[in-house]
Amino acid sequence: MGCIMNGFAYYGLFRPSGATFLVFADYMRAAVRIASLAELGVSYIWTHDSIGVGEDGPTHQPVETVSGLRAFPNLDVIRPADYEETAGAYVASAVRTDGPTALILSRQNLDQLTDCPAATRREGTLKGAYVVAKESGPLECIIIATGSEVQHAVKAAKEIGGGVRVVSMPCMERFDRQPAAYQEEVLPAACRKRVAMEAGITTMWYKYVGLDGKVIGVDRYGFSAPGDIVMRELGMTADNCAKEVKAYMA
């Protein structure tokens, strides 16, 4: 599928897209590498993005896959948190002309981030990251989350209250291309207390939380059970996020 998409893109008449489960992206790595290297405008739509896949078990639960894709130079990897971010992700993919885009979509239903205006969510996705929930007092801590974990970060921030900001970061690559002033606006350097949350391996998040930061992630393979049970047992809940952030801030 990946090679066929590259062929369409080389011909130039169409904007090709293809879809499958995210865990099968590993079979496409050679084609994805060529698309990234050759700056082909193709769109990958990879679903069932985490341990939330559930009963299919660890063979079908991607934990390292998203970070593995982020390692490709010139591949935009977008993991949206709700339908407005998904709309922004599709726009980002459709208008990009200098390389491929991967849309990483969940299987499970997600809370919609309706406390944040739709335009902010769509435009924020195009920029790679944005403040989805602003602190109500002096800034003390920033929670950075992506995809299905943003809903948990927002709930945790409401429980903790006060000086906790939540940043949704659907696309690291697009955020890294923003002007320094915008990056500083979203992630001010003066705030060194930072926590990242994603249902995947933790390594890449230390670029944003720093040596003083903390990452809530999944540095192991999952197990076969309903998706909500797997998520809960491996710490991908609002309650665990709040507990971890409180302990970190103490």
N, C-alpha and C positions, 0 to 999 in steps of 0.2 A: 504493500500500500504506500509506504513512504517513497519508494522509488518511482512509482507511477505518479504520485503528486509532484515529485521533482521534475519529471518529464513534462507534465502540464505547465509547470511554472517556467521551465526553460523555453517552452514554445511561446508563452507570453500572452495568449488570448484569454485565459481564464485565471481566476484566483482560486486555486484548489484548496480543499479542506478534507480531512479524513478523521474518523473517530473510532476509538476502541477503548477498552479498559486501560487505565494508566499502567497497571503492572506489565502489560504487554509492550510498553514503549521500549523496553530493553531489546526487543527483537528489531526495533527500527533505528537503533543508535547510529548505524553507519549512514543511513539515509538522512537522518537528522543532522549529522555532522556535515554532510555535503551541502545540505540546504543552508546551514549556518555559514559555512565557509564561502559558498557561492552567492550569498545574500539573496536567496530565493524567497519570494513572498508567499509562503505556504502557511496554512493554519492547521495545527493539530488540536483535536478536541478529545482529551483524555479524561474519562470519567472514573467513578469509584476510586476516589483519590487517597484513601487512607485506611487505617484499621477499622473504620466505620463500615467497610464492606461486610464484616460480620462472619456469617456461617461458612463462607467459602474458605476461611482459615488463612494461616500465614502465607501460604503460597500465592494468594490473591490479594493480600493486604500490603500495599506499598508503604514502606517506612523510609527507605533510602532513595526511592525513585525520584522524588521531586528535587532533592538536593543534587542527585546525579545529573538531572537535566539542567539545573542552574549552573553547573560547571561548564557547560558548552558556551564558548564565546559567541556572542551575537545571536543567542536564542533568548527571546523574551518569554519568561515563564510566569503566567498570570493565574493566581489561585483566588478567585473571588469569594466574597463572604455572603452575598445575597443576590437577589435578582437585579438590583440596580448596578452593583459592581459587575455582574455578569454582562449586562448590557454594555457597560463601559469597556469590558474586556473584548467583546466582539467588535466594537468600534476600533479599538486599538489594533486588533488583528487585521481588520479590513483595510485600514489606511496605511499600514506599515509597508514600505516598499524596499527596505534595505536588509531584510532578513525575516526568518520565520518566527512564528508566535505559537506558544503552547498554552491552551486553555485547560486548566486543571480543575475539574468539576466534581462535586461531591455526589454520593449516592443518596444520602439521607436528607430529610427535610431540615431546613435551617430557619432560625428566627430572622425576620426581616428587620433591618436596622433603621426603623422608621423615625427614631428620635433625631436622626441626622437627615437633612434634606436630600432628596433624590439627586438633585443636580450636584451636590457636594460629593456624593458617593460615586457618581459617574465620572465627574471631572477628576476626583481624587484617584480613581483607578487609572486614568490616562497618565497621571503623574507618578504612579507607582506606589504612593503612600500618602496618607492624609490623616488629620485628626478627626476621628469618628466620634469621640466623646471627650469633651474638654474638661479640664479640672475646674472645680468650683472655688478653689482657694489657691494659695501659693503652691507652685508645682513642686511636688516631692518625689514622684515616681512616674515612670512611663511604662505602660504595658504595650508591647508590640505584638500583634497577632495577625494571622492570615487565614483565609478560607473559613472552614467550619469552626475554628477556634475563636474568631472575633466575637461571636455571640457570647461566649463564656467570659471573655475579657471584659466586655461591656457590663455584664451582670456582676462580675467580681468588683469592678471599679465602683459600681453603685453601692455595693455592700460596704466597701472600704471607705468610700466617700472622700471629701476634701480634696487633697492635692494630687489625685491620681488621674493621669491622662491616658486615653486609649488611642493608639495609632493602628489603623488598618494598613497593612503593607501587602497588597495583592501581588506586587511585582517588584522585586529587588532591582532588576536591571533598569526598569524605567525610572525608578526613584534615583538610582545612582547617576542617571543622565540629567537630572534636574540641576538648576543653578544652586550654588552653595547657599545662597540666601534662603531659598525655599527649603532646602534640607535642614538648615538651622531653625527655620520657623516650625518645622514638624518635630525635629529631634534636637532641641537646644543642647549645645555642648555643656552648658552649665549644670544640666541635670544628669548626673552620673548613675543614679539609681534607675536601672532599666531591667525589665523582665520581658522575655519573648516567649510566646506559646505557639507551638505547632505540633500536630499529630504526625511527627516524623523525626528523623535524627536531628540532633541539636547543633552540629558543628558550624554550619554557615551563619547561624544567628549571632555568634559572638562578634562578628564584624559590626553589629549594631548595638549590642548591649555592652561591649567592652569587657575588660578584665574584671571590672567591679560588678558586672551584671550577672543575671541568672537566666537560664533557659529551661522552660518546662516542655519536655518533648518525650519522644519514644525511641530510646537507643537500644531497641531489641525487636525481635519479631513478635507478631501478635499471636492470637490463638482463635480457635473456632468457637464462636458464640454469637448471639444476636449483637448487632453493631453497637447498640447503646450500652450493653454490658461490657464489651471490649473497651469502649471509650472510658467508661467509668473506672474499670479495674486498672487501666493504664494512665489514669490521672487527667484525662481530657474532659474536665467538667468545670463549671463555674465555681463550685464549692472548693475544689482543689486549687484552682487558680487563686481564689481569695486567700486560702490558707497559706499557700506558698508565698504570695506577695506580702502578706502581713508578717510572716516570719522573716522574710528578707528585709523588710523595712524596720523591723524592731531593733 
